[in-house]
Amino acid sequence: MALLITDDCTNCDACVPECPNTAITMGDEFYEIDPDKCTECVGAFDEPQCMEVCPPECILPDPEHEETQEQLQAKYKALHV
């Protein structure tokens, strides 16, 4: 499943350069993750890098975008053709 950034985001910018899919951009008030680009780092890393570096720990799984490991891997491959 894709990840999402909650409104606890402090806009610290730590997550942005860590995303291998450029899925994180500034929204109206805080950073947002594009679910069409988020693979939870499947295909690039063992763990979601944004979650690893987020100081306020405001990045969570998005229950509205559930995907299997296989779907995440396929999405990663499609993004990096």
PDB file of N, CA, C and O in Angstrom:
ATOM      1  N   MET A   1       0.843  -1.172   0.000  1.00  0.00           N
ATOM      2  CA  MET A   1       0.000   0.000   0.000  1.00  0.00           C
ATOM      3  C   MET A   1       0.884   1.229   0.000  1.00  0.00           C
ATOM      4  O   MET A   1       2.011   1.195   0.493  1.00  0.00           O
ATOM      5  N   ALA A   2       0.392   2.269  -0.531  1.00  0.00           N
ATOM      6  CA  ALA A   2       1.130   3.526  -0.535  1.00  0.00           C
ATOM      7  C   ALA A   2       1.168   4.078   0.885  1.00  0.00           C
ATOM      8  O   ALA A   2       0.427   3.638   1.764  1.00  0.00           O
ATOM      9  N   LEU A   3       2.031   5.031   1.081  1.00  0.00           N
ATOM     10  CA  LEU A   3       2.144   5.689   2.378  1.00  0.00           C
ATOM     11  C   LEU A   3       1.483   7.054   2.295  1.00  0.00           C
ATOM     12  O   LEU A   3       1.230   7.567   1.205  1.00  0.00           O
ATOM     13  N   LEU A   4       1.205   7.640   3.460  1.00  0.00           N
ATOM     14  CA  LEU A   4       0.665   8.992   3.509  1.00  0.00           C
ATOM     15  C   LEU A   4       1.334   9.752   4.636  1.00  0.00           C
ATOM     16  O   LEU A   4       1.820   9.172   5.607  1.00  0.00           O
ATOM     17  N   ILE A   5       1.345  11.048   4.481  1.00  0.00           N
ATOM     18  CA  ILE A   5       1.923  11.936   5.488  1.00  0.00           C
ATOM     19  C   ILE A   5       0.769  12.592   6.219  1.00  0.00           C
ATOM     20  O   ILE A   5      -0.109  13.190   5.596  1.00  0.00           O
ATOM     21  N   THR A   6       0.769  12.482   7.541  1.00  0.00           N
ATOM     22  CA  THR A   6      -0.308  13.063   8.341  1.00  0.00           C
ATOM     23  C   THR A   6      -0.078  14.555   8.548  1.00  0.00           C
ATOM     24  O   THR A   6       0.969  15.093   8.186  1.00  0.00           O
ATOM     25  N   ASP A   7      -1.069  15.211   9.133  1.00  0.00           N
ATOM     26  CA  ASP A   7      -0.947  16.647   9.375  1.00  0.00           C
ATOM     27  C   ASP A   7      -0.015  16.963  10.545  1.00  0.00           C
ATOM     28  O   ASP A   7       0.095  18.121  10.947  1.00  0.00           O
ATOM     29  N   ASP A   8       0.654  15.952  11.096  1.00  0.00           N
ATOM     30  CA  ASP A   8       1.702  16.191  12.097  1.00  0.00           C
ATOM     31  C   ASP A   8       3.019  16.582  11.433  1.00  0.00           C
ATOM     32  O   ASP A   8       4.001  16.865  12.120  1.00  0.00           O
ATOM     33  N   CYS A   9       3.045  16.598  10.103  1.00  0.00           N
ATOM     34  CA  CYS A   9       4.244  16.947   9.338  1.00  0.00           C
ATOM     35  C   CYS A   9       4.728  18.347   9.726  1.00  0.00           C
ATOM     36  O   CYS A   9       3.940  19.287   9.828  1.00  0.00           O
ATOM     37  N   THR A  10       6.037  18.462   9.938  1.00  0.00           N
ATOM     38  CA  THR A  10       6.637  19.749  10.298  1.00  0.00           C
ATOM     39  C   THR A  10       7.320  20.413   9.107  1.00  0.00           C
ATOM     40  O   THR A  10       7.974  21.444   9.261  1.00  0.00           O
ATOM     41  N   ASN A  11       7.169  19.820   7.904  1.00  0.00           N
ATOM     42  CA  ASN A  11       7.796  20.352   6.694  1.00  0.00           C
ATOM     43  C   ASN A  11       9.306  20.481   6.831  1.00  0.00           C
ATOM     44  O   ASN A  11       9.897  21.471   6.399  1.00  0.00           O
ATOM     45  N   CYS A  12       9.919  19.480   7.433  1.00  0.00           N
ATOM     46  CA  CYS A  12      11.365  19.523   7.674  1.00  0.00           C
ATOM     47  C   CYS A  12      12.183  19.190   6.432  1.00  0.00           C
ATOM     48  O   CYS A  12      13.392  19.421   6.421  1.00  0.00           O
ATOM     49  N   ASP A  13      11.560  18.656   5.393  1.00  0.00           N
ATOM     50  CA  ASP A  13      12.205  18.308   4.128  1.00  0.00           C
ATOM     51  C   ASP A  13      13.061  17.045   4.180  1.00  0.00           C
ATOM     52  O   ASP A  13      13.682  16.705   3.173  1.00  0.00           O
ATOM     53  N   ALA A  14      13.123  16.345   5.289  1.00  0.00           N
ATOM     54  CA  ALA A  14      14.000  15.177   5.408  1.00  0.00           C
ATOM     55  C   ALA A  14      13.590  14.052   4.466  1.00  0.00           C
ATOM     56  O   ALA A  14      14.451  13.333   3.959  1.00  0.00           O
ATOM     57  N   CYS A  15      12.311  13.887   4.225  1.00  0.00           N
ATOM     58  CA  CYS A  15      11.814  12.762   3.430  1.00  0.00           C
ATOM     59  C   CYS A  15      12.000  12.949   1.932  1.00  0.00           C
ATOM     60  O   CYS A  15      12.193  11.971   1.208  1.00  0.00           O
ATOM     61  N   VAL A  16      11.945  14.159   1.466  1.00  0.00           N
ATOM     62  CA  VAL A  16      11.904  14.436   0.029  1.00  0.00           C
ATOM     63  C   VAL A  16      13.080  13.815  -0.729  1.00  0.00           C
ATOM     64  O   VAL A  16      12.844  13.083  -1.690  1.00  0.00           O
ATOM     65  N   PRO A  17      14.325  14.068  -0.346  1.00  0.00           N
ATOM     66  CA  PRO A  17      15.429  13.502  -1.130  1.00  0.00           C
ATOM     67  C   PRO A  17      15.601  11.991  -0.969  1.00  0.00           C
ATOM     68  O   PRO A  17      16.336  11.372  -1.739  1.00  0.00           O
ATOM     69  N   GLU A  18      14.947  11.401   0.004  1.00  0.00           N
ATOM     70  CA  GLU A  18      15.087   9.965   0.243  1.00  0.00           C
ATOM     71  C   GLU A  18      14.210   9.113  -0.657  1.00  0.00           C
ATOM     72  O   GLU A  18      14.465   7.918  -0.802  1.00  0.00           O
ATOM     73  N   CYS A  19      13.195   9.689  -1.261  1.00  0.00           N
ATOM     74  CA  CYS A  19      12.242   8.921  -2.065  1.00  0.00           C
ATOM     75  C   CYS A  19      12.835   8.574  -3.433  1.00  0.00           C
ATOM     76  O   CYS A  19      13.150   9.471  -4.215  1.00  0.00           O
ATOM     77  N   PRO A  20      12.990   7.278  -3.726  1.00  0.00           N
ATOM     78  CA  PRO A  20      13.558   6.888  -5.019  1.00  0.00           C
ATOM     79  C   PRO A  20      12.611   7.095  -6.197  1.00  0.00           C
ATOM     80  O   PRO A  20      13.022   6.982  -7.351  1.00  0.00           O
ATOM     81  N   ASN A  21      11.347   7.398  -5.912  1.00  0.00           N
ATOM     82  CA  ASN A  21      10.347   7.550  -6.964  1.00  0.00           C
ATOM     83  C   ASN A  21       9.848   8.985  -7.122  1.00  0.00           C
ATOM     84  O   ASN A  21       8.908   9.226  -7.880  1.00  0.00           O
ATOM     85  N   THR A  22      10.446   9.920  -6.435  1.00  0.00           N
ATOM     86  CA  THR A  22      10.012  11.328  -6.413  1.00  0.00           C
ATOM     87  C   THR A  22       8.509  11.436  -6.165  1.00  0.00           C
ATOM     88  O   THR A  22       7.817  12.213  -6.822  1.00  0.00           O
ATOM     89  N   ALA A  23       8.016  10.656  -5.216  1.00  0.00           N
ATOM     90  CA  ALA A  23       6.587  10.633  -4.905  1.00  0.00           C
ATOM     91  C   ALA A  23       6.175  11.692  -3.888  1.00  0.00           C
ATOM     92  O   ALA A  23       4.983  11.915  -3.674  1.00  0.00           O
ATOM     93  N   ILE A  24       7.148  12.345  -3.262  1.00  0.00           N
ATOM     94  CA  ILE A  24       6.841  13.301  -2.195  1.00  0.00           C
ATOM     95  C   ILE A  24       6.997  14.729  -2.713  1.00  0.00           C
ATOM     96  O   ILE A  24       8.055  15.115  -3.210  1.00  0.00           O
ATOM     97  N   THR A  25       5.921  15.502  -2.584  1.00  0.00           N
ATOM     98  CA  THR A  25       5.941  16.901  -3.005  1.00  0.00           C
ATOM     99  C   THR A  25       5.226  17.749  -1.955  1.00  0.00           C
ATOM    100  O   THR A  25       4.497  17.231  -1.109  1.00  0.00           O
ATOM    101  N   MET A  26       5.447  19.045  -2.026  1.00  0.00           N
ATOM    102  CA  MET A  26       4.795  19.957  -1.099  1.00  0.00           C
ATOM    103  C   MET A  26       3.333  20.125  -1.491  1.00  0.00           C
ATOM    104  O   MET A  26       3.017  20.410  -2.646  1.00  0.00           O
ATOM    105  N   GLY A  27       2.452  19.945  -0.524  1.00  0.00           N
ATOM    106  CA  GLY A  27       1.032  20.174  -0.734  1.00  0.00           C
ATOM    107  C   GLY A  27       0.671  21.577  -0.306  1.00  0.00           C
ATOM    108  O   GLY A  27       1.544  22.440  -0.217  1.00  0.00           O
ATOM    109  N   ASP A  28      -0.597  21.820  -0.040  1.00  0.00           N
ATOM    110  CA  ASP A  28      -1.043  23.143   0.378  1.00  0.00           C
ATOM    111  C   ASP A  28      -0.475  23.550   1.731  1.00  0.00           C
ATOM    112  O   ASP A  28      -0.105  24.707   1.931  1.00  0.00           O
ATOM    113  N   GLU A  29      -0.406  22.590   2.666  1.00  0.00           N
ATOM    114  CA  GLU A  29       0.068  22.911   4.015  1.00  0.00           C
ATOM    115  C   GLU A  29       1.288  22.102   4.441  1.00  0.00           C
ATOM    116  O   GLU A  29       2.127  22.588   5.199  1.00  0.00           O
ATOM    117  N   PHE A  30       1.385  20.863   3.953  1.00  0.00           N
ATOM    118  CA  PHE A  30       2.513  20.005   4.318  1.00  0.00           C
ATOM    119  C   PHE A  30       2.772  19.043   3.163  1.00  0.00           C
ATOM    120  O   PHE A  30       2.018  19.004   2.190  1.00  0.00           O
ATOM    121  N   TYR A  31       3.844  18.272   3.286  1.00  0.00           N
ATOM    122  CA  TYR A  31       4.211  17.352   2.215  1.00  0.00           C
ATOM    123  C   TYR A  31       3.151  16.277   2.010  1.00  0.00           C
ATOM    124  O   TYR A  31       2.439  15.891   2.938  1.00  0.00           O
ATOM    125  N   GLU A  32       3.065  15.803   0.761  1.00  0.00           N
ATOM    126  CA  GLU A  32       2.117  14.760   0.390  1.00  0.00           C
ATOM    127  C   GLU A  32       2.851  13.692  -0.401  1.00  0.00           C
ATOM    128  O   GLU A  32       3.881  13.957  -1.020  1.00  0.00           O
ATOM    129  N   ILE A  33       2.307  12.476  -0.372  1.00  0.00           N
ATOM    130  CA  ILE A  33       2.869  11.367  -1.133  1.00  0.00           C
ATOM    131  C   ILE A  33       1.882  10.973  -2.223  1.00  0.00           C
ATOM    132  O   ILE A  33       0.713  10.710  -1.942  1.00  0.00           O
ATOM    133  N   ASP A  34       2.348  10.933  -3.457  1.00  0.00           N
ATOM    134  CA  ASP A  34       1.525  10.536  -4.594  1.00  0.00           C
ATOM    135  C   ASP A  34       1.402   9.004  -4.562  1.00  0.00           C
ATOM    136  O   ASP A  34       2.396   8.304  -4.752  1.00  0.00           O
ATOM    137  N   PRO A  35       0.196   8.483  -4.325  1.00  0.00           N
ATOM    138  CA  PRO A  35       0.034   7.033  -4.234  1.00  0.00           C
ATOM    139  C   PRO A  35       0.339   6.306  -5.551  1.00  0.00           C
ATOM    140  O   PRO A  35       0.618   5.107  -5.544  1.00  0.00           O
ATOM    141  N   ASP A  36       0.289   7.018  -6.666  1.00  0.00           N
ATOM    142  CA  ASP A  36       0.612   6.405  -7.950  1.00  0.00           C
ATOM    143  C   ASP A  36       2.114   6.210  -8.131  1.00  0.00           C
ATOM    144  O   ASP A  36       2.543   5.448  -8.997  1.00  0.00           O
ATOM    145  N   LYS A  37       2.915   6.897  -7.314  1.00  0.00           N
ATOM    146  CA  LYS A  37       4.371   6.770  -7.395  1.00  0.00           C
ATOM    147  C   LYS A  37       4.972   6.049  -6.194  1.00  0.00           C
ATOM    148  O   LYS A  37       6.103   5.569  -6.270  1.00  0.00           O
ATOM    149  N   CYS A  38       4.244   5.966  -5.097  1.00  0.00           N
ATOM    150  CA  CYS A  38       4.789   5.364  -3.874  1.00  0.00           C
ATOM    151  C   CYS A  38       4.775   3.839  -3.979  1.00  0.00           C
ATOM    152  O   CYS A  38       3.740   3.227  -4.241  1.00  0.00           O
ATOM    153  N   THR A  39       5.941   3.247  -3.770  1.00  0.00           N
ATOM    154  CA  THR A  39       6.074   1.786  -3.754  1.00  0.00           C
ATOM    155  C   THR A  39       6.552   1.300  -2.392  1.00  0.00           C
ATOM    156  O   THR A  39       6.960   0.146  -2.259  1.00  0.00           O
ATOM    157  N   GLU A  40       6.508   2.167  -1.375  1.00  0.00           N
ATOM    158  CA  GLU A  40       7.052   1.863  -0.047  1.00  0.00           C
ATOM    159  C   GLU A  40       8.511   1.443  -0.176  1.00  0.00           C
ATOM    160  O   GLU A  40       9.025   0.695   0.656  1.00  0.00           O
ATOM    161  N   CYS A  41       9.166   1.921  -1.207  1.00  0.00           N
ATOM    162  CA  CYS A  41      10.562   1.643  -1.531  1.00  0.00           C
ATOM    163  C   CYS A  41      10.812   0.204  -1.978  1.00  0.00           C
ATOM    164  O   CYS A  41      11.964  -0.209  -2.111  1.00  0.00           O
ATOM    165  N   VAL A  42       9.737  -0.568  -2.213  1.00  0.00           N
ATOM    166  CA  VAL A  42       9.897  -1.902  -2.778  1.00  0.00           C
ATOM    167  C   VAL A  42      10.584  -1.735  -4.132  1.00  0.00           C
ATOM    168  O   VAL A  42      10.176  -0.904  -4.944  1.00  0.00           O
ATOM    169  N   GLY A  43      11.607  -2.510  -4.366  1.00  0.00           N
ATOM    170  CA  GLY A  43      12.378  -2.420  -5.593  1.00  0.00           C
ATOM    171  C   GLY A  43      13.643  -1.607  -5.441  1.00  0.00           C
ATOM    172  O   GLY A  43      14.563  -1.722  -6.252  1.00  0.00           O
ATOM    173  N   ALA A  44      13.697  -0.783  -4.405  1.00  0.00           N
ATOM    174  CA  ALA A  44      14.875   0.064  -4.194  1.00  0.00           C
ATOM    175  C   ALA A  44      15.541  -0.195  -2.842  1.00  0.00           C
ATOM    176  O   ALA A  44      16.768  -0.264  -2.759  1.00  0.00           O
ATOM    177  N   PHE A  45      14.746  -0.337  -1.793  1.00  0.00           N
ATOM    178  CA  PHE A  45      15.265  -0.515  -0.434  1.00  0.00           C
ATOM    179  C   PHE A  45      14.414  -1.528   0.320  1.00  0.00           C
ATOM    180  O   PHE A  45      13.306  -1.860  -0.101  1.00  0.00           O
ATOM    181  N   ASP A  46      14.936  -2.010   1.427  1.00  0.00           N
ATOM    182  CA  ASP A  46      14.204  -2.972   2.254  1.00  0.00           C
ATOM    183  C   ASP A  46      13.111  -2.318   3.091  1.00  0.00           C
ATOM    184  O   ASP A  46      12.111  -2.957   3.419  1.00  0.00           O
ATOM    185  N   GLU A  47      13.297  -1.055   3.436  1.00  0.00           N
ATOM    186  CA  GLU A  47      12.348  -0.316   4.273  1.00  0.00           C
ATOM    187  C   GLU A  47      12.018   1.018   3.610  1.00  0.00           C
ATOM    188  O   GLU A  47      12.852   1.570   2.893  1.00  0.00           O
ATOM    189  N   PRO A  48      10.814   1.544   3.837  1.00  0.00           N
ATOM    190  CA  PRO A  48      10.479   2.872   3.299  1.00  0.00           C
ATOM    191  C   PRO A  48      11.435   3.929   3.863  1.00  0.00           C
ATOM    192  O   PRO A  48      11.470   4.166   5.070  1.00  0.00           O
ATOM    193  N   GLN A  49      12.183   4.539   3.001  1.00  0.00           N
ATOM    194  CA  GLN A  49      13.201   5.492   3.425  1.00  0.00           C
ATOM    195  C   GLN A  49      12.622   6.745   4.059  1.00  0.00           C
ATOM    196  O   GLN A  49      13.223   7.305   4.976  1.00  0.00           O
ATOM    197  N   CYS A  50      11.468   7.193   3.591  1.00  0.00           N
ATOM    198  CA  CYS A  50      10.861   8.389   4.174  1.00  0.00           C
ATOM    199  C   CYS A  50      10.513   8.150   5.644  1.00  0.00           C
ATOM    200  O   CYS A  50      10.697   9.032   6.483  1.00  0.00           O
ATOM    201  N   MET A  51      10.007   6.950   5.949  1.00  0.00           N
ATOM    202  CA  MET A  51       9.656   6.631   7.337  1.00  0.00           C
ATOM    203  C   MET A  51      10.899   6.558   8.213  1.00  0.00           C
ATOM    204  O   MET A  51      10.856   6.913   9.391  1.00  0.00           O
ATOM    205  N   GLU A  52      12.006   6.098   7.637  1.00  0.00           N
ATOM    206  CA  GLU A  52      13.256   5.959   8.381  1.00  0.00           C
ATOM    207  C   GLU A  52      13.809   7.317   8.834  1.00  0.00           C
ATOM    208  O   GLU A  52      14.410   7.418   9.903  1.00  0.00           O
ATOM    209  N   VAL A  53      13.607   8.356   8.021  1.00  0.00           N
ATOM    210  CA  VAL A  53      14.210   9.661   8.320  1.00  0.00           C
ATOM    211  C   VAL A  53      13.238  10.684   8.893  1.00  0.00           C
ATOM    212  O   VAL A  53      13.657  11.792   9.228  1.00  0.00           O
ATOM    213  N   CYS A  54      11.981  10.358   9.014  1.00  0.00           N
ATOM    214  CA  CYS A  54      10.965  11.321   9.447  1.00  0.00           C
ATOM    215  C   CYS A  54      11.057  11.593  10.949  1.00  0.00           C
ATOM    216  O   CYS A  54      10.740  10.715  11.751  1.00  0.00           O
ATOM    217  N   PRO A  55      11.489  12.807  11.345  1.00  0.00           N
ATOM    218  CA  PRO A  55      11.615  13.109  12.779  1.00  0.00           C
ATOM    219  C   PRO A  55      10.302  13.035  13.567  1.00  0.00           C
ATOM    220  O   PRO A  55      10.295  12.484  14.667  1.00  0.00           O
ATOM    221  N   PRO A  56       9.173  13.578  13.038  1.00  0.00           N
ATOM    222  CA  PRO A  56       7.943  13.494  13.835  1.00  0.00           C
ATOM    223  C   PRO A  56       7.190  12.173  13.649  1.00  0.00           C
ATOM    224  O   PRO A  56       6.115  11.985  14.218  1.00  0.00           O
ATOM    225  N   GLU A  57       7.757  11.253  12.847  1.00  0.00           N
ATOM    226  CA  GLU A  57       7.133   9.947  12.602  1.00  0.00           C
ATOM    227  C   GLU A  57       5.679  10.090  12.157  1.00  0.00           C
ATOM    228  O   GLU A  57       4.782   9.447  12.702  1.00  0.00           O
ATOM    229  N   CYS A  58       5.465  10.944  11.156  1.00  0.00           N
ATOM    230  CA  CYS A  58       4.110  11.228  10.686  1.00  0.00           C
ATOM    231  C   CYS A  58       3.777  10.546   9.364  1.00  0.00           C
ATOM    232  O   CYS A  58       2.792  10.907   8.719  1.00  0.00           O
ATOM    233  N   ILE A  59       4.573   9.574   8.954  1.00  0.00           N
ATOM    234  CA  ILE A  59       4.316   8.852   7.708  1.00  0.00           C
ATOM    235  C   ILE A  59       3.794   7.467   8.057  1.00  0.00           C
ATOM    236  O   ILE A  59       4.444   6.701   8.768  1.00  0.00           O
ATOM    237  N   LEU A  60       2.610   7.164   7.544  1.00  0.00           N
ATOM    238  CA  LEU A  60       1.904   5.932   7.882  1.00  0.00           C
ATOM    239  C   LEU A  60       1.409   5.224   6.623  1.00  0.00           C
ATOM    240  O   LEU A  60       1.314   5.847   5.566  1.00  0.00           O
ATOM    241  N   PRO A  61       1.090   3.927   6.722  1.00  0.00           N
ATOM    242  CA  PRO A  61       0.455   3.250   5.592  1.00  0.00           C
ATOM    243  C   PRO A  61      -0.896   3.895   5.284  1.00  0.00           C
ATOM    244  O   PRO A  61      -1.639   4.266   6.192  1.00  0.00           O
ATOM    245  N   ASP A  62      -1.201   4.022   4.007  1.00  0.00           N
ATOM    246  CA  ASP A  62      -2.454   4.627   3.566  1.00  0.00           C
ATOM    247  C   ASP A  62      -3.483   3.515   3.344  1.00  0.00           C
ATOM    248  O   ASP A  62      -3.377   2.768   2.371  1.00  0.00           O
ATOM    249  N   PRO A  63      -4.472   3.395   4.225  1.00  0.00           N
ATOM    250  CA  PRO A  63      -5.446   2.308   4.097  1.00  0.00           C
ATOM    251  C   PRO A  63      -6.314   2.396   2.838  1.00  0.00           C
ATOM    252  O   PRO A  63      -6.971   1.420   2.475  1.00  0.00           O
ATOM    253  N   GLU A  64      -6.324   3.536   2.179  1.00  0.00           N
ATOM    254  CA  GLU A  64      -7.107   3.694   0.956  1.00  0.00           C
ATOM    255  C   GLU A  64      -6.364   3.219  -0.290  1.00  0.00           C
ATOM    256  O   GLU A  64      -6.929   3.195  -1.383  1.00  0.00           O
ATOM    257  N   HIS A  65      -5.088   2.839  -0.120  1.00  0.00           N
ATOM    258  CA  HIS A  65      -4.282   2.404  -1.260  1.00  0.00           C
ATOM    259  C   HIS A  65      -3.521   1.129  -0.913  1.00  0.00           C
ATOM    260  O   HIS A  65      -2.291   1.124  -0.883  1.00  0.00           O
ATOM    261  N   GLU A  66      -4.251   0.053  -0.654  1.00  0.00           N
ATOM    262  CA  GLU A  66      -3.636  -1.223  -0.328  1.00  0.00           C
ATOM    263  C   GLU A  66      -3.127  -1.909  -1.587  1.00  0.00           C
ATOM    264  O   GLU A  66      -3.829  -1.981  -2.596  1.00  0.00           O
ATOM    265  N   GLU A  67      -1.884  -2.416  -1.518  1.00  0.00           N
ATOM    266  CA  GLU A  67      -1.270  -3.117  -2.640  1.00  0.00           C
ATOM    267  C   GLU A  67      -0.409  -4.250  -2.102  1.00  0.00           C
ATOM    268  O   GLU A  67       0.106  -4.173  -0.986  1.00  0.00           O
ATOM    269  N   THR A  68      -0.258  -5.294  -2.893  1.00  0.00           N
ATOM    270  CA  THR A  68       0.600  -6.408  -2.511  1.00  0.00           C
ATOM    271  C   THR A  68       2.052  -6.063  -2.829  1.00  0.00           C
ATOM    272  O   THR A  68       2.332  -5.080  -3.515  1.00  0.00           O
ATOM    273  N   GLN A  69       2.961  -6.875  -2.326  1.00  0.00           N
ATOM    274  CA  GLN A  69       4.382  -6.690  -2.641  1.00  0.00           C
ATOM    275  C   GLN A  69       4.594  -6.786  -4.151  1.00  0.00           C
ATOM    276  O   GLN A  69       5.388  -6.037  -4.719  1.00  0.00           O
ATOM    277  N   GLU A  70       3.889  -7.701  -4.792  1.00  0.00           N
ATOM    278  CA  GLU A  70       4.026  -7.879  -6.236  1.00  0.00           C
ATOM    279  C   GLU A  70       3.539  -6.639  -6.992  1.00  0.00           C
ATOM    280  O   GLU A  70       4.159  -6.221  -7.970  1.00  0.00           O
ATOM    281  N   GLN A  71       2.440  -6.063  -6.542  1.00  0.00           N
ATOM    282  CA  GLN A  71       1.934  -4.850  -7.187  1.00  0.00           C
ATOM    283  C   GLN A  71       2.901  -3.682  -6.994  1.00  0.00           C
ATOM    284  O   GLN A  71       3.126  -2.897  -7.915  1.00  0.00           O
ATOM    285  N   LEU A  72       3.470  -3.573  -5.797  1.00  0.00           N
ATOM    286  CA  LEU A  72       4.433  -2.504  -5.530  1.00  0.00           C
ATOM    287  C   LEU A  72       5.682  -2.686  -6.390  1.00  0.00           C
ATOM    288  O   LEU A  72       6.209  -1.707  -6.918  1.00  0.00           O
ATOM    289  N   GLN A  73       6.163  -3.921  -6.541  1.00  0.00           N
ATOM    290  CA  GLN A  73       7.325  -4.212  -7.365  1.00  0.00           C
ATOM    291  C   GLN A  73       7.045  -3.861  -8.827  1.00  0.00           C
ATOM    292  O   GLN A  73       7.892  -3.273  -9.499  1.00  0.00           O
ATOM    293  N   ALA A  74       5.867  -4.218  -9.315  1.00  0.00           N
ATOM    294  CA  ALA A  74       5.496  -3.912 -10.693  1.00  0.00           C
ATOM    295  C   ALA A  74       5.414  -2.399 -10.911  1.00  0.00           C
ATOM    296  O   ALA A  74       5.842  -1.888 -11.946  1.00  0.00           O
ATOM    297  N   LYS A  75       4.864  -1.697  -9.933  1.00  0.00           N
ATOM    298  CA  LYS A  75       4.775  -0.233 -10.047  1.00  0.00           C
ATOM    299  C   LYS A  75       6.180   0.381 -10.084  1.00  0.00           C
ATOM    300  O   LYS A  75       6.439   1.293 -10.870  1.00  0.00           O
ATOM    301  N   TYR A  76       7.082  -0.120  -9.236  1.00  0.00           N
ATOM    302  CA  TYR A  76       8.459   0.373  -9.222  1.00  0.00           C
ATOM    303  C   TYR A  76       9.110   0.164 -10.600  1.00  0.00           C
ATOM    304  O   TYR A  76       9.740   1.073 -11.141  1.00  0.00           O
ATOM    305  N   LYS A  77       8.950  -1.034 -11.155  1.00  0.00           N
ATOM    306  CA  LYS A  77       9.536  -1.321 -12.466  1.00  0.00           C
ATOM    307  C   LYS A  77       8.960  -0.404 -13.532  1.00  0.00           C
ATOM    308  O   LYS A  77       9.699   0.080 -14.389  1.00  0.00           O
ATOM    309  N   ALA A  78       7.657  -0.154 -13.497  1.00  0.00           N
ATOM    310  CA  ALA A  78       7.034   0.725 -14.479  1.00  0.00           C
ATOM    311  C   ALA A  78       7.528   2.161 -14.347  1.00  0.00           C
ATOM    312  O   ALA A  78       7.641   2.866 -15.350  1.00  0.00           O
ATOM    313  N   LEU A  79       7.820   2.599 -13.146  1.00  0.00           N
ATOM    314  CA  LEU A  79       8.306   3.954 -12.918  1.00  0.00           C
ATOM    315  C   LEU A  79       9.762   4.138 -13.359  1.00  0.00           C
ATOM    316  O   LEU A  79      10.200   5.255 -13.634  1.00  0.00           O
ATOM    317  N   HIS A  80      10.506   3.026 -13.422  1.00  0.00           N
ATOM    318  CA  HIS A  80      11.937   3.112 -13.701  1.00  0.00           C
ATOM    319  C   HIS A  80      12.317   2.367 -14.975  1.00  0.00           C
ATOM    320  O   HIS A  80      13.362   1.719 -15.042  1.00  0.00           O
ATOM    321  N   VAL A  81      11.458   2.469 -15.980  1.00  0.00           N
ATOM    322  CA  VAL A  81      11.732   1.827 -17.274  1.00  0.00           C
ATOM    323  C   VAL A  81      12.726   2.656 -18.044  1.00  0.00           C
ATOM    324  O   VAL A  81      13.096   2.296 -19.162  1.00  0.00           O
TER     325      VAL A  81
END
